[in-house]
Amino acid sequence: MNTISATALIASILATILMLVSFWLPQLSPDYEKLSPYECGFDPLGSARLPFSLRFFLVAILFLLFDLEIALLLPIPWADQLNNPSLTFLWTSCVLLLLTLGLVYEWLQGGLEWAE
């Protein structure tokens, strides 16, 4: 048995054990306290099952997208030591242009406005 097979077998066994433990371990009869929304010790003021704002979700996804973009572009200053740094600059420019066009499109469509 090679290392990859052993790692896959151990991961599968561990995942199976964790799934079984998480299924049988929790209390299966929830009471009123567990079903009520948490309001920092106060009585609940309203329903905790309100619909989620899609505009907030869109802005959060855009934030994550641009945060990921920054993480992907961080190694660019060290790319000038590659054999062909102009190719790296071309791909970086393509990524930035694509993301900028997507942001402009969302802006023009009104997807970034909080109130209608």
GUTORLO-561792 format. One line per 5 residues: number of its first residue (from 1); for each residue x, y, z of C-alpha. Coordinates in pm, 1 decimal. Example, Ala and Ser with C-alpha at 12.3 -4.5 7.8 and 13.67 -1.06 7.14 Angstrom:
BEGIN
1> 1230.0/-450.0/780.0; 1367.0/-106.0/714.0
***
This chain:
BEGIN
1> 0.0/0.0/0.0; 155.9/327.6/-102.8; 140.1/657.3/80.7; -147.1/803.7/-122.7; -365.5/497.0/-66.6
6> -290.6/496.5/305.3; -371.1/867.2/332.3; -698.7/823.8/141.7; -794.7/523.9/357.3; -720.0/705.8/683.7
11> -908.4/1016.2/566.2; -1210.3/806.0/465.5; -1217.4/617.9/795.7; -1178.8/939.8/994.8; -1454.0/1112.5/794.7
16> -1688.4/816.8/847.9; -1620.9/811.0/1221.7; -1679.2/1185.9/1250.8; -2007.0/1163.3/1056.5; -2134.0/883.8/1278.7
21> -2032.7/1063.9/1597.7; -2193.9/1390.2/1483.8; -2514.1/1202.8/1399.8; -2548.1/1018.5/1731.7; -2390.6/1266.8/1973.8
26> -2627.6/1568.1/1967.7; -2945.4/1580.7/2169.0; -3229.3/1472.2/1940.9; -3513.1/1629.1/2142.3; -3472.3/2007.4/2121.1
31> -3657.6/2215.5/2375.5; -3802.1/2567.8/2360.4; -3472.4/2732.6/2454.8; -3285.3/2570.6/2169.0; -3552.5/2658.0/1914.5
36> -3582.5/3025.9/2016.5; -3360.3/3285.8/1847.0; -3071.0/3416.1/2050.5; -3112.4/3783.6/2149.0; -2831.4/3830.0/2405.0
41> -3046.7/3726.5/2697.9; -3348.6/3938.0/2598.6; -3683.3/3802.5/2494.0; -3698.7/3764.7/2114.8; -3835.4/4079.4/1951.8
46> -3938.4/3917.0/1626.4; -3890.0/3618.5/1404.9; -3533.0/3509.9/1341.9; -3637.7/3357.4/1011.0; -3653.0/3680.5/811.2
51> -3560.2/3666.0/443.5; -3196.4/3740.0/369.3; -3123.0/4049.8/161.6; -2993.6/3951.9/-180.2; -2827.4/4291.6/-222.4
56> -2623.3/4232.5/92.6; -2531.7/3887.7/-40.3; -2420.3/4037.3/-373.8; -2200.4/4298.6/-205.9; -2050.8/4029.5/19.9
61> -1971.2/3809.7/-281.3; -1813.1/4105.4/-463.2; -1602.3/4179.4/-155.6; -1483.2/3818.3/-144.6; -1411.1/3823.4/-517.5
66> -1193.4/4133.2/-494.9; -1030.1/4004.0/-178.6; -939.0/3686.9/-366.3; -813.2/3899.1/-654.4; -572.4/4075.7/-419.9
71> -449.8/3741.5/-288.2; -389.6/3619.5/-643.9; -207.8/3936.8/-748.1; 24.5/3954.5/-446.0; 303.6/3744.4/-605.7
76> 315.9/3970.6/-913.1; 612.2/4183.6/-791.5; 824.5/3868.9/-780.6; 714.9/3766.1/-1130.2; 974.5/3993.6/-1291.0
81> 1230.7/3723.0/-1216.3; 1058.3/3479.6/-1454.0; 1183.7/3408.3/-1804.6; 904.0/3608.9/-1966.0; 768.0/3875.2/-1726.9
86> 568.9/4045.0/-2003.2; 347.6/3735.2/-2032.0; 274.6/3754.9/-1658.7; 191.4/4123.7/-1695.8; -43.2/4039.8/-1986.6
91> -234.9/3776.6/-1783.6; -251.0/4008.2/-1481.9; -391.0/4283.9/-1700.0; -650.4/4044.5/-1843.6; -766.6/3943.6/-1495.0
96> -789.1/4305.1/-1379.5; -972.0/4410.0/-1697.7; -1223.0/4125.9/-1664.0; -1294.3/4207.2/-1300.5; -1321.7/4579.9/-1374.8
101> -1566.9/4515.4/-1658.9; -1774.9/4294.2/-1430.6; -1780.1/4562.5/-1161.3; -1881.5/4832.2/-1413.5; -2158.5/4606.4/-1546.3
106> -2295.2/4545.7/-1195.2; -2273.0/4916.3/-1120.5; -2461.5/5012.9/-1437.8; -2728.6/4747.6/-1374.6; -2789.0/4894.9/-1028.6
111> -2689.3/4581.8/-842.5; -2473.6/4772.4/-595.2; -2742.8/5012.9/-477.6; -2889.7/4942.8/-133.4; -3221.6/5117.5/-188.2
116> -3439.3/5114.3/-496.4
***
